[in-house]
Amino acid sequence: MTGGSIAQRLSPASLFGLAGRVALVTGSSRGLGWAMAQALAAAGATVALNARNAETLASRAAELTREGLKAAALCFDVADPSACDAAVAQVVEQHGRLDILIANAATTVRKPALEQTDEDWARVIATDLTAGFRLARAVARHMADAGGGRIIFTSSINGMVVRPGMVGYASAKTGLFGLVRVLAVELAPMGITVNAIAPGYFLTDGNAATRQSDTGFEARIASRTPMGRWGTPDELATAALYLASPASGYATGSIVTVDGGLTVAI
Ligand SMILES: NC(=O)c1ccc[n+]([C@@H]2O[C@H](COP(=O)([O-])OP(=O)(O)OC[C@H]3O[C@@H](n4cnc5c(N)ncnc54)[C@H](OP(=O)(O)O)[C@@H]3O)[C@@H](O)[C@H]2O)c1
């Protein structure tokens, strides 16, 4: 990002443009993943959308292409080990490259820790932590050959602060911080940056069950958040765009918290 006029060098197109780039965003048929996918596509990237429900996924891809944006649909379960490697290979084969991974898909089991079974634990860790490692390993091999890339994990402020009933989820989200740090250090010489986003509370289907079963939850979170409200998915998507774009070239190993100030308030 040196040379050229000031207006050229620091234009939104040079800083945040993703034309010619290819991205894979897991868990992107709704919620935060969908918002991040839209942001990358709007910046010019070809975005491979992922989820388990093929129908929703196809309609999301169609929404993007109807607007002249570039999208593909890749239906697979991130907890399926062979599916992750196959999906990465398919993106590279179809689009010739893979520059950006956003490992975003996640699940949770809401129960007190003492009631969680081995299966509950294993399912959450497989989806929320192991899949991130597997996908990152697969994409990094391609990115290393290509001379660089961007890996972004969706963690959570629940990697830092917790509520009861989320033992696997919080453990996995905390684990992603370790994954980010080690991968950032190991992959920096290959030109690959590795960062995480830690969202606070955003209104999505992902927390609909909690909001429905605990009617005071939404207001309680808003009142404890210095900004006094929940976030909107687009407010998270811009953080992902920054981490995916040329603008963040020197940022690696970082955790970008987007939470309306929740985790710094007492
Ligand atoms: N919303 C928040 O307030 C919040 C806060 C902190 C962190 N986060 C994190 O942000 C990410 C997105 O959350 P969200 O609230 O947007 O979730 P969401 O609304 O429930 O959407 C989840 C997305 O992931 C897909 N998905 C779920 N399991 C999958 C799997 N095993 N394989 C592939 N795709 C899968 C879903 O589609 P299918 O069901 O069709 O597979 C859907 O597209 C998660 O990592 C979550 O932990 C969210």
The ligand as a Tripos MOL2 file, in Angstrom:
@<TRIPOS>MOLECULE
LIG
   48    52     1     0     0
SMALL
NO_CHARGES

@<TRIPOS>ATOM
      1 N1        -25.4300  -14.0880   17.3240 N.am      1 LIG1
      2 C1        -24.6550  -13.7330   18.3320 C.2       1 LIG1
      3 O1        -25.0370  -12.9090   19.1770 O.2       1 LIG1
      4 C2        -23.2730  -14.3230   18.4660 C.ar      1 LIG1
      5 C3        -22.4840  -13.9080   19.5380 C.ar      1 LIG1
      6 C4        -21.1980  -14.4020   19.6540 C.ar      1 LIG1
      7 C5        -20.7150  -15.3040   18.7180 C.ar      1 LIG1
      8 N2        -21.5200  -15.6990   17.7100 N.ar      1 LIG1
      9 C6        -20.9590  -16.6480   16.7530 C.3       1 LIG1
     10 O2        -21.2280  -16.1950   15.4330 O.3       1 LIG1
     11 C7        -21.3610  -17.3150   14.5680 C.3       1 LIG1
     12 C8        -22.6860  -17.2320   13.8390 C.3       1 LIG1
     13 O3        -23.7290  -17.1760   14.7870 O.3       1 LIG1
     14 P1        -25.2250  -16.8070   14.3670 P.3       1 LIG1
     15 O4        -25.8570  -16.2560   15.5760 O.co2     1 LIG1
     16 O5        -25.2100  -16.0500   13.1210 O.co2     1 LIG1
     17 O6        -25.8180  -18.2860   14.1140 O.3       1 LIG1
     18 P2        -27.1440  -18.7410   13.3510 P.3       1 LIG1
     19 O7        -28.0600  -17.6020   13.1190 O.co2     1 LIG1
     20 O8        -27.6560  -19.9030   14.1380 O.co2     1 LIG1
     21 O9        -26.6040  -19.2650   11.9400 O.3       1 LIG1
     22 C9        -25.7660  -20.3640   11.9280 C.3       1 LIG1
     23 C10       -25.3550  -20.6740   10.5160 C.3       1 LIG1
     24 O10       -24.4410  -21.7660   10.5380 O.3       1 LIG1
     25 C11       -24.9840  -22.8700    9.7790 C.3       1 LIG1
     26 N3        -24.5280  -24.0800   10.4650 N.ar      1 LIG1
     27 C12       -24.8180  -24.4760   11.7180 C.ar      1 LIG1
     28 N4        -24.1820  -25.6280   11.9930 N.ar      1 LIG1
     29 C13       -23.4820  -25.9580   10.8870 C.ar      1 LIG1
     30 C14       -22.6340  -27.0310   10.5560 C.ar      1 LIG1
     31 N5        -22.4000  -28.0290   11.4140 N.pl3     1 LIG1
     32 N6        -22.0680  -27.0590    9.3300 N.ar      1 LIG1
     33 C15       -22.2980  -26.0670    8.4420 C.ar      1 LIG1
     34 N7        -23.0980  -25.0160    8.7130 N.ar      1 LIG1
     35 C16       -23.6840  -24.9700    9.9120 C.ar      1 LIG1
     36 C17       -26.4850  -22.6260    9.7550 C.3       1 LIG1
     37 O11       -27.1590  -23.2110    8.6610 O.3       1 LIG1
     38 P3        -27.7010  -24.7530    8.7130 P.3       1 LIG1
     39 O12       -28.4750  -24.8730    9.9910 O.co2     1 LIG1
     40 O13       -28.5150  -24.9190    7.4820 O.co2     1 LIG1
     41 O14       -26.4930  -25.6160    8.7110 O.co2     1 LIG1
     42 C18       -26.5050  -21.1110    9.6190 C.3       1 LIG1
     43 O15       -26.2140  -20.7190    8.3080 O.3       1 LIG1
     44 C19       -21.1960  -18.5490   15.4450 C.3       1 LIG1
     45 O16       -19.8410  -18.9420   15.4310 O.3       1 LIG1
     46 C20       -21.5550  -18.0350   16.8190 C.3       1 LIG1
     47 O17       -20.9760  -18.8000   17.8440 O.3       1 LIG1
     48 C21       -22.7910  -15.2450   17.5520 C.ar      1 LIG1
@<TRIPOS>BOND
     1     1     2 1
     2     2     3 2
     3     2     4 1
     4     4     5 ar
     5     4    48 ar
     6     5     6 ar
     7     6     7 ar
     8     7     8 ar
     9     8     9 1
    10     8    48 ar
    11     9    10 1
    12     9    46 1
    13    10    11 1
    14    11    12 1
    15    11    44 1
    16    12    13 1
    17    13    14 1
    18    14    15 2
    19    14    16 1
    20    14    17 1
    21    17    18 1
    22    18    19 2
    23    18    20 1
    24    18    21 1
    25    21    22 1
    26    22    23 1
    27    23    24 1
    28    23    42 1
    29    24    25 1
    30    25    26 1
    31    25    36 1
    32    26    27 ar
    33    26    35 ar
    34    27    28 ar
    35    28    29 ar
    36    29    30 ar
    37    29    35 ar
    38    30    31 1
    39    30    32 ar
    40    32    33 ar
    41    33    34 ar
    42    34    35 ar
    43    36    37 1
    44    36    42 1
    45    37    38 1
    46    38    39 2
    47    38    40 1
    48    38    41 1
    49    42    43 1
    50    44    45 1
    51    44    46 1
    52    46    47 1
@<TRIPOS>SUBSTRUCTURE
     1 LIG1         1 GROUP 0 **** ****
